[in-house]
Amino acid sequence: MLPSLSRVLRIALAVAVSVGAHHHSAFAAGDDDEEGDEDSAKSNDDGEGGDTESEDEEEDDKDQPAVTAGGLFTLKTYPVSELQRPLTITKDVAQARFGVGTDVSNKGAFESAGVNIDALYGYTDNFMLLGGFDSAYNVNQFVVYAGFAGALAYDVIDFRLAARIGRSAFPVPNAMDPNQIDIVPQGIKAAVDIGFPVRYVAKPEIAIVALQTVMSIDFNASAGDMTRGVPENGAKPDLNPSLGIATNPIPQLSLVVFAALHVIDFDFTNQLSVPATARVEFSPNQKWDVGGEFTLLNVKPAEGQSPFDARFLTLFVASRFGK
């Protein structure tokens, strides 16, 4: 028996609704997939952009010096370049420097020698202890000193205070044979040196260094011999500021030229001398320095003497160790 017309229509309508619903679901799923693909592509683009930014940041970081916050270094990151090193050595890092020197004057060349032993220790990152023993002319000249230096403005200006005991010596012509040199020492002197070490970096490779010492407070007088050109040093303050230029043509090599003004008892008429030093230093890594210093003991000598008459040469090696 054939189904009635109304039943056939109901069945056809149900099939049509079912097919339409299935087609709409498939279309919606296709839209979702496309949107998902777009979101995924956008996410990939963003991810690639993020990776690019991250790589740029890493490249920038590689170009930066290895320092900790505020420019405070460890031994591992201690700069090879002299001009990047802090004025006060890093906390828990020590430096020992050993040098051997000799007189290289025309008439007294290699006839006397001296030894220098100097040490620094970083008590904190902006406060260091210092001390040493320096000698010349077969210990006719020597000084033993100890003190500290602290940052007033980190890596710009320090305050330095050091107590010392020692004596100075002067090469003078022999009274019997002018071709021979005698070393005439002063008496033992006790004093306190006061300084405000300054470093101003004018350019990345050039800096002005000054005021390692400014003046000395003397506790006693030391005898001299004015008949032989050896001045007496009274129990009065002495003026002794310094000024120089430091440069790093390459990070491992530093060149420093500086001069000091020594005015005994603040007497500018008869007690003035100007020693000048040129230093060359090579630093192969963070732990070692090697170099030499050439010093003219007085570039403003008395009348009849040459600035090159009194010369001294020192070779040294320095090592750092600690954390």
C-alpha positions in Angstrom: 0.0 0.0 0.0 1.5 3.3 -1.0 2.1 5.8 1.7 -0.1 8.9 1.9 1.0 12.2 0.4 1.1 13.9 3.7 3.5 11.2 5.1 5.8 11.5 2.2 6.0 15.3 2.6 6.8 15.0 6.3 9.7 12.5 5.5 11.1 14.8 2.8 11.0 17.8 5.1 12.8 15.9 7.9 15.6 14.8 5.4 16.0 18.3 4.1 16.3 19.8 7.6 18.8 17.1 8.6 21.0 17.7 5.5 20.9 21.5 6.0 22.0 21.2 9.6 24.9 18.9 8.7 26.0 21.3 5.9 25.9 24.3 8.3 28.0 22.4 10.9 30.6 21.5 8.3 30.7 25.2 7.1 31.1 26.4 10.6 33.9 23.9 11.3 35.6 25.1 8.1 35.4 28.7 9.3 36.9 27.7 12.7 39.7 25.9 10.9 40.5 28.9 8.8 40.3 31.3 11.8 42.5 28.8 13.7 45.0 28.7 10.8 45.0 32.5 10.7 45.5 32.7 14.5 48.3 30.1 14.2 50.0 32.0 11.4 49.7 35.2 13.4 51.0 33.4 16.5 53.9 32.1 14.4 54.6 35.5 13.1 54.5 36.9 16.6 56.8 34.1 17.7 59.2 34.8 14.9 59.2 38.4 15.8 59.8 37.6 19.5 62.7 35.4 18.5 64.2 38.2 16.4 63.9 40.6 19.2 65.4 38.1 21.6 68.3 37.5 19.2 68.8 41.3 18.8 68.9 41.6 22.6 71.4 38.8 22.9 73.6 40.4 20.2 73.4 43.7 22.1 74.3 41.9 25.3 77.4 40.4 23.7 78.6 44.0 22.9 78.3 45.1 26.5 81.1 44.7 29.0 80.7 41.9 31.5 79.9 43.9 34.6 77.5 43.5 37.5 74.9 46.1 38.5 76.4 49.5 39.1 79.7 48.6 37.4 80.9 46.4 40.3 83.2 43.7 39.1 84.3 40.2 40.2 87.7 38.8 39.5 86.2 36.8 36.6 84.8 40.0 35.0 87.6 42.4 36.1 88.4 44.6 33.1 91.5 44.1 31.1 91.4 47.7 30.0 93.0 50.0 32.6 90.5 52.8 32.0 87.5 50.5 32.8 89.0 49.4 36.1 87.4 50.9 39.3 89.5 53.3 41.4 88.8 51.0 44.4 89.5 47.4 43.8 86.5 45.0 44.0 85.4 43.4 47.3 87.3 40.2 48.3 89.8 40.8 45.4 93.5 41.4 46.3 96.3 42.6 44.1 100.0 42.2 44.7 102.7 44.0 42.7 106.4 43.3 42.7 108.9 45.5 41.0 112.7 45.8 40.6 114.3 49.1 39.8 117.7 50.6 39.1 119.3 54.0 38.7 120.0 54.7 35.0 121.6 58.1 35.3 124.7 58.9 33.2 127.2 58.6 36.0 125.4 56.1 38.3 123.8 53.7 35.9 123.1 50.2 37.3 125.2 50.9 40.4 122.3 50.7 42.7 118.9 48.9 42.8 115.6 48.9 44.6 112.6 46.7 45.3 108.9 47.6 45.3 106.2 45.5 47.0 102.7 46.9 46.9 99.4 45.4 47.8 95.7 46.3 47.5 92.7 44.5 49.1 89.0 45.2 48.4 87.3 45.3 51.9 84.1 46.4 50.2 83.3 47.4 46.6 84.0 51.1 47.4 86.6 50.8 50.2 90.1 49.2 49.9 93.1 48.7 52.1 96.6 49.4 50.8 100.2 49.0 51.9 103.7 48.3 50.8 107.5 48.7 50.9 109.3 50.6 48.2 113.1 51.2 48.0 115.8 52.7 45.8 119.5 53.3 45.8 120.3 50.1 47.7 117.7 50.9 50.4 119.3 54.3 51.0 115.9 55.5 50.0 112.8 53.6 51.3 109.3 53.9 52.5 106.9 51.6 54.4 103.3 52.7 54.2 99.7 51.5 55.0 96.3 53.1 54.7 93.0 53.0 52.9 91.1 54.5 50.0 87.3 55.0 49.9 85.0 56.2 47.1 83.4 59.6 47.5 81.8 59.2 44.0 82.2 55.6 42.8 84.8 55.3 40.1 85.2 59.1 39.8 86.9 60.4 43.0 88.2 58.7 46.1 89.6 59.8 49.4 93.0 58.3 50.2 94.9 58.3 53.6 98.2 56.5 54.2 100.7 56.6 57.0 104.3 56.2 56.1 107.8 56.0 57.6 110.8 56.3 55.4 113.6 58.5 54.1 114.5 60.1 50.8 117.9 60.0 49.1 119.5 62.1 46.5 122.2 61.3 43.9 124.9 64.0 44.0 128.3 64.3 42.4 131.3 63.0 44.3 133.3 65.9 45.9 136.6 64.3 44.9 135.6 62.9 41.5 132.8 64.6 39.6 132.4 61.6 37.3 131.2 59.5 40.3 127.9 59.8 42.1 127.2 59.6 45.8 123.8 58.7 47.2 123.1 61.0 50.2 120.1 60.1 52.3 118.0 62.4 54.5 116.9 61.5 58.0 114.0 59.2 58.8 110.6 60.8 58.3 107.1 60.0 59.6 104.1 61.4 57.8 100.5 60.9 56.7 99.7 61.3 53.0 96.3 62.7 52.0 95.0 62.4 48.5 91.8 62.6 46.4 92.4 60.2 43.4 90.4 61.4 40.4 89.9 59.9 37.0 87.9 61.7 34.3 87.4 59.7 31.2 87.3 62.3 28.4 87.0 59.6 25.7 86.7 55.8 25.9 90.5 55.6 25.3 91.7 58.7 27.1 91.4 59.8 30.8 92.8 62.4 33.0 94.2 61.1 36.3 95.1 63.3 39.2 95.6 63.9 42.9 96.9 60.5 44.0 98.3 62.6 46.8 97.7 66.3 47.5 99.7 67.0 50.6 101.6 65.3 53.5 101.3 66.0 57.2 104.8 65.6 58.7 105.3 64.5 62.3 109.0 65.3 62.6 111.9 67.0 60.8 114.5 65.2 58.8 118.1 66.5 58.4 119.6 67.4 55.0 122.9 68.7 53.6 122.4 71.9 51.7 126.1 72.1 50.8 125.5 69.0 48.6 122.1 69.9 47.4 120.1 67.7 49.9 117.3 69.8 51.4 116.1 69.6 55.0 112.5 68.6 55.5 111.0 70.3 58.5 108.0 69.3 60.6 105.6 71.2 58.4 103.1 70.0 55.8 104.4 69.3 52.2 102.5 70.0 49.0 102.6 67.1 46.5 99.8 67.0 44.0 100.0 64.9 40.8 98.4 65.1 37.3 98.6 62.8 34.3 97.0 61.4 31.2 96.2 57.7 30.7 95.3 56.0 27.5 94.3 52.5 26.2 95.2 52.3 22.5 94.1 48.7 22.7 92.3 47.1 25.8 95.4 45.1 26.8 97.8 48.0 26.6 97.8 51.1 28.8 100.1 54.1 28.6 100.3 56.6 31.5 102.3 59.8 31.7 102.1 61.8 34.9 104.0 64.4 36.9 104.0 65.4 40.6 104.8 68.7 42.2 106.8 68.2 45.5 107.1 71.4 47.6 108.8 70.7 50.9 107.4 72.7 53.8 105.4 74.7 51.2 108.6 76.6 50.3 108.3 77.3 46.6 111.6 79.2 46.4 114.2 76.6 47.4 112.3 73.3 48.1 110.6 72.5 44.8 111.0 69.5 42.6 108.9 68.0 39.8 109.4 64.2 39.2 107.7 62.8 36.0 107.0 59.2 35.1 106.0 57.3 32.0 104.4 53.9 32.5 103.7 51.1 29.9 101.6 48.2 31.1 100.4 45.1 29.3 97.5 43.0 30.7 97.0 39.7 28.9 94.0 38.8 31.1 92.1 39.8 34.3 94.7 38.3 36.6 98.1 39.6 35.4 99.8 42.9 34.5 103.4 43.4 33.4 105.1 46.6 32.6 107.8 49.2 33.2 108.2 52.8 34.5 110.7 55.3 33.5 111.1 58.3 35.9 112.9 61.6 35.7 113.5 62.4 39.3 113.3 66.2 38.8 112.4 67.9 35.5 113.0 71.3 37.2 116.4 70.9 38.6 118.7 73.5 40.1 120.7 75.8 37.8 123.5 74.0 36.0 121.8 70.6 36.1 119.8 68.9 33.3 116.3 67.4 33.8 117.8 64.1 32.4 120.6 63.9 34.9 118.7 61.8 37.5 116.7 58.8 36.0 115.3 55.6 37.3 113.9 52.5 35.6 111.5 50.0 37.2 110.1 46.7 35.8 107.1 45.2 37.5 104.6 42.4 37.5 101.2 42.4 39.2 98.8 39.6 40.0 95.1 39.6 41.3 93.4 36.8 43.1 90.2 36.3 45.1 86.6 36.0 44.3 
